[in-house]
């Protein structure tokens, strides 16, 4: 399975190294993502954390790792530490988990489009294209 995902990623310009991956609880990483969203850096935080995990084999549960990654994308060290040393954004993460459970997420990756269509697992580009087109058409017809 990992080889298939690695090969598909490589075809799309991504360099995955599952052999380096450090299994970790991503709760604190998700709290840092919520902090980043406050500054419109949510996508940058997600991408950087994904790269740290999938490519670099970093422990995304480690406070120092999250501090370094947060600073790399432009977050202030003091605010990152404030989040990591508290439960700030914990309610947001728990709400995300609850929403994911309600819509049937059972694993990752799992992508939801327009809160209506879902793609589970690593799928061919055609599946994503079809789902995006269907989602966009529905959205356009409603607006």
N, C-alpha and C positions, 0 to 999 in steps of 0.2 A: 504494500500500500504506500509506504513512504517513497519508494522508488518511483512509483507512478506519479505521485504528487510532486516530487522533486523534478521529474522529467517535464511535467506540464508547466511547472513554475519556470524552469529554464527556457522553455519555448516562448515564454512571455516576459523574458528579461529579468527574472527573479533568481536569486542564488540561495537555495535552501540547503541547510546542513543539519538534518534531523539527528545525526550522530552526535552533534555537539549540544543538542537541546538539554536544558536543565529543567526537569519537571518542577513546576512552581505554582503556588496559589496566586492567581492574578488579581486578587481583591485590591491590594494597594496600588497596583498598576492602573486599575480602573478608576481609583480615586484620583490619581495624578492626571488621568485623561479628563476627568470632570473639571479639575483645576484648569487644565489647558483650555478647555472649552470656554471658560470664563474670559479668556483672552483671544478667542478665535484661533486657537492653536490645537484644537482637538484632533484634526486630521494629521497634523505633524506629529503629535504625541503618539497616536496609534501607529503610524508608519514607523516611527523610530523604535517603539517598543516591539513591533513585529520583527523588525530587522535585528534587534538585539537578541530576540528569542530564536527566530528561525535561521538566521545566518551566522550570528556571532556566538551563540551558545551562552548568553549571559543569563544570570539568575534574575528574572524580572520581579521576584518577590523581595530581593535585597534592597534595603534602604539606600545604600551607597549607589547601587546601580540606578535606582529610580531618581536619586538626586542628580547623578551625572547626566542621565538622559533628559531629565527636565531642564537642566541648565543648557544643554546642547540646543534645545528647541526655543530657548529664550525665556524660560520661567525664572523667577527670582529664587535664589537659594533659600532665603528666609521663609518664603511662602511655601516652598516644597517641604521644608522641614516641619513647618507648622501643620501641614496636612498629614505628613507621615507620623507625627507625634501626637495625633489626635484621631478622632473618627470623623473628621470633616469629610463631607461628600459620601459618607457611608450610607446614608439614607438614599442618595441618588443611585448608588451601585445596587443596593437591595431592591429598589424600584425597577431597575433595569433587569435584574434577575427574575423578579416577579412577572414582568411583562414578557420576558423570553419564555418563561414556563407557560404562560397563558396562550401564547401563539404556537406552542409545540416545539420549541427548540430542545433538542436532545443531545446536541454536540456541536462542535465547531469544525470547520467554518459553517456558518449559517447566515444567509443574506436575506433581508426582507426589503422588498421594493414597494413603496407607496402604502406601507402598512397592510398590504393585501396579498402580495405574491411572495413566495419564498423559494429559495434554492438552497438545498442542503448538501454539504460536502463539496469536494473539489469536482466541478463539472466542466465539460467542454465549453469553449467560448460560445458555441452556438446556443447552448441552453441559456446562458446569461443574456445573449443578444435577444433571443426570443422573449425572455421574461421582461427585460428592459423595454422592449417595444410594446408589449402588451400592457405593461404598467403605465408607460407614457401615454398610450392611446386612451386608456381609461381615465387618466388624470386630465388629459386635454379635453375629453368629452364632457367632463364634469365642470370644467372652468370656462 
